Amino acid sequence: MNTKTAFIPILLLSLLPGCREGKNNTRTSEAQIPVKTSEIEASKTLKEISLSGNIEGFKTVRLGFLVAGKINFISVNEGQMVSEGELLSSLDPTNYAIAKELADIQVNQVQDEFDRLKLMHDNNSLSESDFAKISYGLQQAKAQQKLHTKNLEDTKLYSPITGVLLKKLCETGEITGTGIPLFVVSDIRRIKVSAFIPESELKYIKPGQTARVFIPALGNTFDGKITEVGSAADVASRAFSVKIEIENQGLRIRPGMIAEVKIITGENQEMLLIPAVAVLRDFNNQSFVYLIDVSAGRAFRRDVGLGRAINDKIEVLSGLRETDIVVSGGQQKLVDGSQVISIK
C-alpha cells in the first residue's frame, strides 16, 4: 500500500512539464494575419489654407419709409430683380397731401401780407421791426411748405441700387413707422464670401491674394480675390474676418449659399502622407490606422488627425511619425495587438 501511495505524486509531477509545454505551444501557434504595409511619405508642398464661409451681396441695403403711414402698394416679391430708382412701395398719401395743401395756403396768405407791408416799408410807413416780423413769417411759411412737400414725396419708396430683393418684411394694408426696415435689397453682380481665419494662419494672408472658391450648391469653382482682412479678432472664436470678392456672371450665386475657400499662401510646408486606404473609422467617426511593431510582429491601433487628400494619399496632421510603418492592406481583419506578417 505504501509503495502505491508514493508512486501517485511522482506520476503527477512527471505530467506537469507536459502540460506547460502544451500551453506554450498554444500561445506560439497564434495565427499570423497577412497584411500589406506602407512607409510614411514625407513631402513638401505649398501651404494651403482651407476656410468655410457664407455668400453675401457686394452691397446690401435695408430700406424703410422716412414717414409713418399705411402701406397701399408693393411692386415686387422676394427673389425678383429691381433696378436703381425703381418704385418698391408707397404709403397712403392722403394726410400728407392735405398737410401740403394747407402749407401752400399759408404761404399764399403770408406772401400777400408781405407784399402789402413791403410797399408801406418802401414808403417809410412801416417800422423795421414790423417789416422784419412779416419777413420771418414768410420764411417760416415757406419752410413748412418744403417740409410737407418732402413728407408727401417720402410716401414713395425707391430702390437706391440695382440688385435682388432678398427680403420683404411687410404686406399691403399694414401700418408702418418711421425708419422701420421693410425691404432688403442686395447688389449681387459681384458677391463677397465672408469667412473667418484662425489667428495662427493670419500671417499667411493679405489683401490682393487670389483664392479658389467652391460653391457646393452650384458644383462650380470660382476665382476670387481677398479684399478685406479683419484687424480685430472675434471675442468668442479668436478668429479674424476675411472677405473674398467674386464676379457673379449670370447672377447664379445668391446670398446665403455656403462656400469652401482655398488660399495658396506661397509658403512651403512639410507634410506626412499615407495611403488613403490605410485609414479606418470607428463608431465614433474617429480616424485611425494600424502601426506595425516590427520587433513584436504585431499591429497596434493609433488614432490620427487628417488633413487634405492628395490623389490617392491623405495628409496626417497628428498621431504619426515619419519612421512609422502603417498597414495599408488587410487591416479590416485586425484588432489591437494582432500578430501579423508583412506580404508587401
Steps between C-alpha positions, in 0.01 A plus 500: 500500500778746583677435173188581294429810704848642441482426125197724435667840587801408291274427202323836539826691512619331183185617315531872596778590252293353224204720592716814501647407166152460354399849615815653351435325173150650493636856555773474238264349245273814486408563135694777326280724287658595166493875440639748253710780649607845382756749619399855581594748229643838594424769243533877451224702342362852489301577812129509433245652736146364488206707627124472503282806454169649391410694187397865542395763252764754400278775639190438709253769610205485739225736395211663685281808474609836642137565604234289669182381336294220348661297221276508193731359230788248465645442154743208547532161667799329657755373249408750228757732345453872553667794327645813652221758537219242466191554717478226764206615713286797603289623789151648496584868426164655602608657830827626359328645193258693725788632710678611184187680379467684833865601480445639149205707622705632790780607268258682268338678791829614655636595157207735439549659841873536433441670163258752657730585790802525273339789315443674830860428603632642173300819567642520851153435641601180686760452767795267444393271782151451356642431155752253640218318679304443178819404316575229754140387486527451123824303537337278760197435279722404206708267721181328614397468137833329414466261796150388405604469134783269603273296730263448207788388277624263772177299479667328204797266553753450218792257474837680526689216326454235233476156654277220623231535765617268777225567754156660504399561860156656449170459322248739347268647762750498786577811704871577514707745699784730408827323416378141550684268253248352257709389201853359461661549159843363409727571204616154385677590175805448719481301822712457811590187691508571872725258692711484815867401525678381818751744647779245441439520122453877477866566417467307173232714335462859387269708277555436131572126529307268272271227629307209355136490612291184462124535538340159564150619406621574146776239480737760354827661604561874452806724515490768767719762661543589867379857550476530879684350797361579844715702736340369821423143604151377581469490879345151512693312229828698501484493119534786250248584228598467134308630198554349153347665195370305197350610169150351477456427131140405423394592856496130593666553837251616760547636853480234771672224303784308666850543354821298549812715457857391429783753519848412370741699717829449311666363815654150494389254766599143588231236523470129570302295248356150530287295259137601535401132513694460827252718691210343689225658710335371815141541619586845638629607158857512638762443231770243581763279340692188602874534559745211473725423797776321310670355809179350638350409163170658603270780385371767735226757452594871485248787482595766244397849396460544125541792260439530129496220244764504226426249224496154668672623817384700798680746725556403864492793739552311826558153643786373279874543452696476179666173614169319564377217276125478435282213387352584159342164416316241704445733796128420510589162656709649778436586862734687729805277559436249220801293390578575137734411218586749228444395140596824329 
